[in-house]
Each structure stands twice: as C-alpha cells, then as structure tokens.
Amino acid sequence: MNKGEAKFVNDLRKFLDRNKNLLGGIDIFLLRNLSRKGIGFFIGSGFYPDFIIWVKNGNTQNMIFIDPKGIRNLGNFNDDKIQLCVSGIKEIENKVNEELERKGEPVSLTLDAFIISVSSYDDIRNTFGEGRHTKEEFEKHNILFQEDETYIKKIFEKAGVI
C-alpha cells in the first residue's frame, strides 16, 4: 500500500470509530480491489479503483469505489476516470438496478465513485485544467482532497449513507 492508500484506510477507520452513533445499524466493509484483476471499469480507458466501501443497510446497499491518487496527470474534468465518477457510475447503477428489478430481487443498489487527491489543492489548482477551479468544482466532480479533514464524511454524505 502506498502512503495515500494507507492514509485513506487510517482516516476511514478513525471516522468509523468516532461516528458509531451516526452509523448504528449499518454494516460497512472495506475491500481492497486487486490491481488490474479486480473490479474494473472500461469507459475510455481501464479504471481499477483501489478500494470498495460496501455499505449494507437493510435492503439498501451502497458500493462506493475509491481511488486515492495524484491528479496532476488527469489533466482536466473531461478525463475518463473523472467522468466515470460523475456520470458513468450512475449509468452502470441504473443498468444493475433494472436487472435486479427484472429478476425480482428485493435489493436496491447505489453506486458512487470518488477520486481522493493525494495532491494538495494548492499544488494543482494552477495546473489542473485551465487553472481556475475552486475546491467546490472538484467536489462536484467527486474529487475530494485528502488534506481536507472532512473528506471521509463527504464521501458518506455524497453517497447518501448519512
């Protein structure tokens, strides 16, 4: 595990320990995705998120795909990985739920994907895209900054878990 991945795991553990009352009755599992062998998405280029947070709350399940990484090389918000996090994952969610409904499965599945930037906002704000994007614009595109102490909470909020 690299430094950014280890920090994510530790930050998630701390968040879960500190928010047991908020998450009571919800089962949360963290899975390490196998690189280039596990769950991958092939919209444009291949994308294998490093982690999957699987949340089970009654008949509702959330799968949250997490990829901690430096984002300098992604270039701009039109990158395939970013587009998957914004809209592509919801297209997949709709197809999966249609199939579950067709089979009569009493389960609802929500899919979300986030890129966790190990690069600081100050390091990339002048070089990413046109160099004028706010943190809020990054968050709108499901890019959260690991330097933000509330990024784990934002994952759960944006995924509709809390």
HELIX and SHEET records of a PDB file:
HELIX    1   1 LYS A    3  ARG A   18  1                                  16    
HELIX    2   2 ARG A   72  LEU A   74  5                                   3    
HELIX    3   3 ASP A   80  GLN A   83  1                                   4    
HELIX    4   4 LEU A   84  GLY A   88  3                                   5    
HELIX    5   5 ILE A   89  ARG A  102  1                                  14    
HELIX    6   6 TYR A  121  ILE A  124  1                                   4    
HELIX    7   7 LYS A  135  LYS A  140  1                                   6    
HELIX    8   8 TYR A  151  LYS A  158  1                                   8    
SHEET    1   A 5 ASP A  27  ARG A  32  0                                        
SHEET    2   A 5 PHE A  51  ASN A  57 -1                                        
SHEET    3   A 5 THR A  60  LYS A  69 -1                                        
SHEET    4   A 5 SER A 108  SER A 117  1                                        
SHEET    5   A 5 ILE A 143  PHE A 145  1                                        
SHEET    1   B 2 PHE A  41  PHE A  42  0                                        
SHEET    2   B 2 GLY A  46  PHE A  47 -1                                        
END                                                                             
